[in-house]
Amino acid sequence: MILVDSAVWIDLLRNRDSTAVARLRALLDLGEAAATSVIVQEVLQGAASAAAFAELRRYFTAIPLLGTAETLELHIAAADLYARARWRAITPRSPNDCLIAAAAIREDVPLLHDDRDFEQLATVEPRLKLLRR
């Protein structure tokens, strides 16, 4: 299973051509692409209409979700990662990226992304396994 960041899902839905999207398509064919509830939230909140929201919601109910019971401990781990990054003069643009990274670390799965924040977070937390673009 590979956790896929929201930016890659959004690029897929927008039919963009990138290495990350090509990898996601391959993962989908293999049934190996996963999301978390915060990733689904980030994708759904960009829906252009109620109909688009409903369609995206149906789409993501078919995708495996990691950490569906995102607990206080996961949020604490995300806060810890964010704080450790800040202490090293790295300020992630989104706290949600720390939550996504913490979920990948907790579930011990690689993260497919197209976001430079994850590259920086991996320098702070070596257990974060990234699929290179």
FIKOLZA-1660 file (N, C-alpha, C; in steps of 0.1 Angstrom, whole numbers, plus 5000, padded with zeros to 4 digits):
% residues 133
   i   px   py   pz ch aa at
   1 5009 4988 5000  A  M  N
   1 5000 5000 5000  A  M CA
   1 5009 5012 5000  A  M  C
   2 5005 5023 4992  A  I  N
   2 5012 5035 4992  A  I CA
   2 5002 5046 4995  A  I  C
   3 5006 5055 5005  A  L  N
   3 4998 5066 5008  A  L CA
   3 5001 5077 4998  A  L  C
   4 4990 5083 4992  A  V  N
   4 4992 5093 4981  A  V CA
   4 4986 5107 4987  A  V  C
   5 4995 5117 4986  A  D  N
   5 4991 5130 4990  A  D CA
   5 4980 5136 4982  A  D  C
   6 4973 5146 4988  A  S  N
   6 4962 5152 4981  A  S CA
   6 4966 5159 4968  A  S  C
   7 4978 5165 4968  A  A  N
   7 4982 5172 4955  A  A CA
   7 4983 5163 4943  A  A  C
   8 4987 5150 4946  A  V  N
   8 4987 5141 4935  A  V CA
   8 4973 5136 4931  A  V  C
   9 4964 5134 4940  A  W  N
   9 4950 5131 4937  A  W CA
   9 4944 5142 4929  A  W  C
  10 4946 5154 4933  A  I  N
  10 4941 5166 4926  A  I CA
  10 4946 5167 4912  A  I  C
  11 4959 5165 4910  A  D  N
  11 4965 5165 4897  A  D CA
  11 4958 5154 4888  A  D  C
  12 4956 5142 4894  A  L  N
  12 4949 5131 4887  A  L CA
  12 4935 5135 4883  A  L  C
  13 4928 5141 4892  A  L  N
  13 4914 5145 4889  A  L CA
  13 4914 5157 4878  A  L  C
  14 4924 5164 4878  A  R  N
  14 4925 5175 4868  A  R CA
  14 4932 5171 4855  A  R  C
  15 4935 5158 4854  A  N  N
  15 4940 5151 4843  A  N CA
  15 4954 5157 4839  A  N  C
  16 4962 5161 4849  A  R  N
  16 4975 5167 4846  A  R CA
  16 4985 5155 4843  A  R  C
  17 4995 5159 4835  A  D  N
  17 5005 5149 4832  A  D CA
  17 5017 5152 4841  A  D  C
  18 5021 5142 4849  A  S  N
  18 5033 5143 4857  A  S CA
  18 5037 5129 4861  A  S  C
  19 5049 5128 4865  A  T  N
  19 5055 5115 4870  A  T CA
  19 5046 5110 4881  A  T  C
  20 5043 5118 4891  A  A  N
  20 5035 5114 4902  A  A CA
  20 5022 5109 4898  A  A  C
  21 5015 5115 4889  A  V  N
  21 5002 5111 4884  A  V CA
  21 5003 5097 4877  A  V  C
  22 5014 5096 4869  A  A  N
  22 5016 5083 4862  A  A CA
  22 5018 5072 4873  A  A  C
  23 5025 5075 4883  A  R  N
  23 5027 5065 4894  A  R CA
  23 5014 5062 4901  A  R  C
  24 5006 5072 4903  A  L  N
  24 4993 5070 4910  A  L CA
  24 4984 5061 4901  A  L  C
  25 4984 5064 4888  A  R  N
  25 4976 5055 4879  A  R CA
  25 4980 5041 4880  A  R  C
  26 4993 5038 4880  A  A  N
  26 4998 5025 4882  A  A CA
  26 4994 5019 4895  A  A  C
  27 4995 5027 4906  A  L  N
  27 4991 5022 4919  A  L CA
  27 4976 5018 4919  A  L  C
  28 4968 5027 4913  A  L  N
  28 4953 5024 4912  A  L CA
  28 4950 5011 4905  A  L  C
  29 4958 5009 4894  A  D  N
  29 4956 4996 4887  A  D CA
  29 4959 4984 4895  A  D  C
  30 4969 4986 4904  A  L  N
  30 4973 4975 4913  A  L CA
  30 4965 4974 4926  A  L  C
  31 4956 4984 4928  A  G  N
  31 4949 4985 4940  A  G CA
  31 4957 4988 4952  A  G  C
  32 4968 4996 4950  A  E  N
  32 4978 4999 4960  A  E CA
  32 4978 5013 4965  A  E  C
  33 4969 5022 4960  A  A  N
  33 4968 5036 4963  A  A CA
  33 4959 5037 4975  A  A  C
  34 4964 5045 4985  A  A  N
  34 4956 5048 4997  A  A CA
  34 4955 5063 5000  A  A  C
  35 4946 5066 5009  A  A  N
  35 4945 5080 5013  A  A CA
  35 4942 5080 5029  A  A  C
  36 4942 5092 5035  A  T  N
  36 4937 5093 5049  A  T CA
  36 4926 5102 5049  A  T  C
  37 4919 5103 5060  A  S  N
  37 4907 5112 5060  A  S CA
  37 4911 5127 5058  A  S  C
  38 4923 5131 5062  A  V  N
  38 4927 5145 5060  A  V CA
  38 4929 5147 5045  A  V  C
  39 4935 5137 5038  A  I  N
  39 4937 5138 5024  A  I CA
  39 4923 5139 5016  A  I  C
  40 4914 5131 5020  A  V  N
  40 4901 5132 5014  A  V CA
  40 4895 5145 5017  A  V  C
  41 4896 5150 5029  A  Q  N
  41 4891 5164 5032  A  Q CA
  41 4897 5174 5023  A  Q  C
  42 4910 5174 5021  A  E  N
  42 4917 5184 5013  A  E CA
  42 4912 5183 4998  A  E  C
  43 4909 5171 4993  A  V  N
  43 4904 5170 4980  A  V CA
  43 4890 5174 4979  A  V  C
  44 4881 5170 4988  A  L  N
  44 4867 5173 4987  A  L CA
  44 4864 5188 4989  A  L  C
  45 4872 5195 4997  A  Q  N
  45 4870 5209 5000  A  Q CA
  45 4872 5218 4987  A  Q  C
  46 4879 5212 4977  A  G  N
  46 4881 5219 4965  A  G CA
  46 4870 5217 4954  A  G  C
  47 4860 5209 4958  A  A  N
  47 4849 5206 4948  A  A CA
  47 4842 5219 4943  A  A  C
  48 4839 5219 4930  A  A  N
  48 4834 5231 4924  A  A CA
  48 4819 5232 4926  A  A  C
  49 4812 5221 4930  A  S  N
  49 4798 5222 4932  A  S CA
  49 4793 5210 4941  A  S  C
  50 4781 5211 4944  A  A  N
  50 4775 5200 4953  A  A CA
  50 4776 5186 4945  A  A  C
  51 4773 5187 4932  A  A  N
  51 4774 5175 4924  A  A CA
  51 4788 5169 4924  A  A  C
  52 4798 5178 4922  A  A  N
  52 4812 5174 4921  A  A CA
  52 4816 5168 4935  A  A  C
  53 4811 5175 4945  A  F  N
  53 4815 5170 4959  A  F CA
  53 4809 5156 4961  A  F  C
  54 4797 5153 4957  A  A  N
  54 4791 5140 4958  A  A CA
  54 4798 5130 4950  A  A  C
  55 4802 5133 4938  A  E  N
  55 4810 5124 4929  A  E CA
  55 4824 5121 4935  A  E  C
  56 4830 5131 4940  A  L  N
  56 4843 5128 4947  A  L CA
  56 4842 5120 4959  A  L  C
  57 4831 5122 4967  A  R  N
  57 4829 5114 4979  A  R CA
  57 4827 5100 4975  A  R  C
  58 4819 5097 4965  A  R  N
  58 4817 5083 4960  A  R CA
  58 4830 5077 4956  A  R  C
  59 4838 5085 4949  A  Y  N
  59 4851 5080 4944  A  Y CA
  59 4860 5076 4955  A  Y  C
  60 4861 5084 4965  A  F  N
  60 4870 5081 4976  A  F CA
  60 4865 5071 4986  A  F  C
  61 4852 5067 4986  A  T  N
  61 4848 5056 4994  A  T CA
  61 4853 5043 4989  A  T  C
  62 4858 5043 4976  A  A  N
  62 4863 5030 4970  A  A CA
  62 4878 5029 4973  A  A  C
  63 4885 5040 4978  A  I  N
  63 4899 5040 4980  A  I CA
  63 4902 5035 4994  A  I  C
  64 4912 5027 4996  A  P  N
  64 4915 5023 5010  A  P CA
  64 4920 5035 5018  A  P  C
  65 4915 5036 5030  A  L  N
  65 4918 5047 5039  A  L CA
  65 4927 5041 5050  A  L  C
  66 4938 5048 5053  A  L  N
  66 4947 5044 5064  A  L CA
  66 4943 5053 5076  A  L  C
  67 4944 5046 5087  A  G  N
  67 4942 5054 5100  A  G CA
  67 4928 5060 5100  A  G  C
  68 4918 5052 5097  A  T  N
  68 4904 5058 5096  A  T CA
  68 4900 5063 5110  A  T  C
  69 4906 5058 5121  A  A  N
  69 4903 5063 5134  A  A CA
  69 4914 5071 5138  A  A  C
  70 4916 5083 5132  A  E  N
  70 4927 5091 5135  A  E CA
  70 4926 5096 5149  A  E  C
  71 4935 5091 5157  A  T  N
  71 4934 5094 5172  A  T CA
  71 4942 5106 5176  A  T  C
  72 4940 5109 5189  A  L  N
  72 4947 5120 5195  A  L CA
  72 4962 5118 5193  A  L  C
  73 4967 5105 5194  A  E  N
  73 4981 5102 5193  A  E CA
  73 4986 5106 5180  A  E  C
  74 4979 5104 5169  A  L  N
  74 4983 5107 5156  A  L CA
  74 4984 5122 5154  A  L  C
  75 4975 5130 5160  A  H  N
  75 4976 5144 5159  A  H CA
  75 4987 5150 5168  A  H  C
  76 4990 5143 5179  A  I  N
  76 5001 5147 5187  A  I CA
  76 5014 5144 5179  A  I  C
  77 5015 5133 5172  A  A  N
  77 5027 5130 5164  A  A CA
  77 5029 5140 5153  A  A  C
  78 5018 5145 5147  A  A  N
  78 5018 5155 5137  A  A CA
  78 5023 5168 5143  A  A  C
  79 5018 5172 5154  A  A  N
  79 5023 5184 5161  A  A CA
  79 5037 5183 5165  A  A  C
  80 5042 5171 5169  A  D  N
  80 5056 5169 5172  A  D CA
  80 5065 5171 5160  A  D  C
  81 5060 5165 5149  A  L  N
  81 5068 5167 5136  A  L CA
  81 5069 5181 5132  A  L  C
  82 5057 5188 5133  A  Y  N
  82 5057 5203 5129  A  Y CA
  82 5066 5211 5138  A  Y  C
  83 5066 5208 5151  A  A  N
  83 5074 5216 5160  A  A CA
  83 5089 5213 5158  A  A  C
  84 5092 5200 5156  A  R  N
  84 5107 5197 5153  A  R CA
  84 5111 5203 5140  A  R  C
  85 5103 5204 5130  A  A  N
  85 5106 5211 5118  A  A CA
  85 5109 5225 5120  A  A  C
  86 5100 5232 5128  A  R  N
  86 5101 5246 5131  A  R CA
  86 5114 5249 5139  A  R  C
  87 5118 5240 5148  A  W  N
  87 5130 5241 5155  A  W CA
  87 5142 5241 5147  A  W  C
  88 5141 5235 5135  A  R  N
  88 5152 5234 5125  A  R CA
  88 5150 5245 5114  A  R  C
  89 5142 5255 5117  A  A  N
  89 5140 5266 5108  A  A CA
  89 5133 5261 5095  A  A  C
  90 5125 5251 5096  A  I  N
  90 5116 5246 5085  A  I CA
  90 5102 5248 5090  A  I  C
  91 5094 5256 5083  A  T  N
  91 5080 5258 5086  A  T CA
  91 5071 5253 5075  A  T  C
  92 5065 5241 5077  A  P  N
  92 5057 5235 5067  A  P CA
  92 5045 5245 5064  A  P  C
  93 5041 5246 5051  A  R  N
  93 5031 5255 5047  A  R CA
  93 5017 5250 5053  A  R  C
  94 5016 5237 5055  A  S  N
  94 5003 5232 5060  A  S CA
  94 5005 5222 5071  A  S  C
  95 4998 5224 5083  A  P  N
  95 4999 5215 5093  A  P CA
  95 4993 5201 5089  A  P  C
  96 4984 5201 5079  A  N  N
  96 4979 5189 5074  A  N CA
  96 4990 5180 5068  A  N  C
  97 5000 5186 5062  A  D  N
  97 5011 5178 5057  A  D CA
  97 5018 5170 5068  A  D  C
  98 5019 5176 5079  A  C  N
  98 5025 5169 5091  A  C CA
  98 5016 5157 5095  A  C  C
  99 5003 5159 5094  A  L  N
  99 4993 5149 5098  A  L CA
  99 4994 5137 5088  A  L  C
 100 4995 5141 5075  A  I  N
 100 4997 5131 5064  A  I CA
 100 5010 5123 5066  A  I  C
 101 5021 5131 5069  A  A  N
 101 5034 5124 5071  A  A CA
 101 5033 5115 5083  A  A  C
 102 5027 5120 5094  A  A  N
 102 5026 5112 5106  A  A CA
 102 5018 5099 5104  A  A  C
 103 5008 5100 5095  A  A  N
 103 5000 5088 5092  A  A CA
 103 5009 5078 5084  A  A  C
 104 5017 5083 5075  A  A  N
 104 5026 5074 5067  A  A CA
 104 5036 5067 5076  A  A  C
 105 5041 5075 5085  A  I  N
 105 5051 5070 5095  A  I CA
 105 5045 5059 5103  A  I  C
 106 5033 5062 5109  A  R  N
 106 5026 5053 5118  A  R CA
 106 5023 5040 5111  A  R  C
 107 5018 5041 5099  A  E  N
 107 5014 5029 5091  A  E CA
 107 5025 5022 5084  A  E  C
 108 5037 5029 5085  A  D  N
 108 5049 5023 5079  A  D CA
 108 5048 5021 5064  A  D  C
 109 5042 5031 5057  A  V  N
 109 5040 5030 5042  A  V CA
 109 5047 5042 5036  A  V  C
 110 5052 5040 5023  A  P  N
 110 5057 5052 5016  A  P CA
 110 5047 5062 5012  A  P  C
 111 5051 5074 5010  A  L  N
 111 5042 5085 5006  A  L CA
 111 5045 5090 4992  A  L  C
 112 5036 5089 4983  A  L  N
 112 5037 5095 4970  A  L CA
 112 5032 5109 4971  A  L  C
 113 5041 5119 4967  A  H  N
 113 5037 5133 4968  A  H CA
 113 5043 5141 4957  A  H  C
 114 5039 5153 4956  A  D  N
 114 5044 5163 4947  A  D CA
 114 5044 5176 4954  A  D  C
 115 5051 5176 4966  A  D  N
 115 5050 5188 4975  A  D CA
 115 5064 5189 4982  A  D  C
 116 5070 5200 4980  A  R  N
 116 5084 5201 4986  A  R CA
 116 5084 5201 5001  A  R  C
 117 5073 5203 5008  A  D  N
 117 5072 5203 5022  A  D CA
 117 5076 5188 5027  A  D  C
 118 5071 5178 5020  A  F  N
 118 5074 5165 5024  A  F CA
 118 5089 5162 5023  A  F  C
 119 5096 5167 5013  A  E  N
 119 5110 5165 5012  A  E CA
 119 5117 5171 5025  A  E  C
 120 5113 5183 5029  A  Q  N
 120 5119 5189 5041  A  Q CA
 120 5115 5181 5053  A  Q  C
 121 5103 5177 5054  A  L  N
 121 5099 5169 5066  A  L CA
 121 5107 5156 5067  A  L  C
 122 5111 5150 5056  A  A  N
 122 5119 5138 5056  A  A CA
 122 5133 5140 5062  A  A  C
 123 5137 5153 5061  A  T  N
 123 5151 5156 5067  A  T CA
 123 5150 5157 5082  A  T  C
 124 5138 5160 5087  A  V  N
 124 5135 5161 5101  A  V CA
 124 5132 5147 5107  A  V  C
 125 5125 5139 5099  A  E  N
 125 5120 5126 5104  A  E CA
 125 5124 5115 5094  A  E  C
 126 5136 5108 5096  A  P  N
 126 5140 5098 5087  A  P CA
 126 5131 5086 5085  A  P  C
 127 5122 5084 5094  A  R  N
 127 5112 5073 5092  A  R CA
 127 5102 5076 5081  A  R  C
 128 5101 5088 5077  A  L  N
 128 5092 5092 5066  A  L CA
 128 5098 5087 5053  A  L  C
 129 5092 5077 5047  A  K  N
 129 5096 5071 5034  A  K CA
 129 5089 5078 5023  A  K  C
 130 5096 5084 5014  A  L  N
 130 5090 5091 5002  A  L CA
 130 5093 5084 4989  A  L  C
 131 5083 5084 4981  A  L  N
 131 5085 5079 4967  A  L CA
 131 5090 5092 4959  A  L  C
 132 5101 5091 4954  A  R  N
 132 5107 5102 4946  A  R CA
 132 5099 5105 4934  A  R  C
 133 5098 5117 4930  A  R  N
 133 5090 5121 4918  A  R CA
 133 5098 5116 4906  A  R  C
% end
